[in-house]
Structures are given as C-alpha cells and as structure tokens.
C-alpha cells in the first residue's frame, strides 16, 4: 500500500493506540467508513474537513490540518504556507528573525515614520516584510508543535 501523510499519521498513532493498526478498528474511532479511509490513505479520495478534524484529533496530529489546508483544500492551498518543523528548526528560524528585527528596529522606525516608502527604502522594507513572514511562519510552527506535544488544547 502506498504511504501518504494520512496513513503515516495513523501508523505512528498506532504505536500509542494499537486500535489504530487496522482500518476496521480505526474507522470506529474516527467515525469514517473503512472503505473511505482506505481510499484516503491510498490517495484515491481527497478527505473532507470533517475527516481531517477527526484524524488530527484521534491521531494527535494537528499537522494534518495544516497539510490539508495548504495542499488539498481548494481555498487554502494558494493562501497558507505549509508549517511544521522540529523544535530546533523552529527555534533557530524564530531567533534569527527576531535578532534581525532587533538590529533593524531603528531603521524600521525611520522607514515607516513618514508614512511612505521611498524608492531607496523599498529593498530594505522588503527584507523587513520577509522577516515578518518568517516570524509568522515560525509562530504557526511553534503553535502546531505545542499542540502536538500537549502544551496547548
């Protein structure tokens, strides 16, 4: 059977809950028909938001929500970045971005104080926006990591 993120998440969760080892018992915990679950895991059927909500909760895999919204949802895949990393990667990315902003603090104020971005400020302002994107991405990743590891409901 071809592995995909949903099957991988179920198999990983089965290490904690052996009832998730088979589709027959997993269907009862998820309230998803076994055949539908099989098709989702084989990539023959796209899950719906209710399927994702159930799998994310039962498997303790909040990253499934983000994956679905960024890769499969027709509304979200163009809008949302795929997030989730290990804590060390999240920390390094976040600390680097915060360090940049701390060092650029006076320059940010100078660029924004007149309410206009001049042509000679555009490149520097773009770097600031990229850094804010990194912080946003890192914050989302840290939130998912916290949910996954029981720090947030």
Helices and strands as residue ranges (DSSP letters): H 5-14, G 18-21, H 23-30, H 34-42, H 49-58, H 63-67, I 68-72, H 87-112, G 119-121, H 122-148
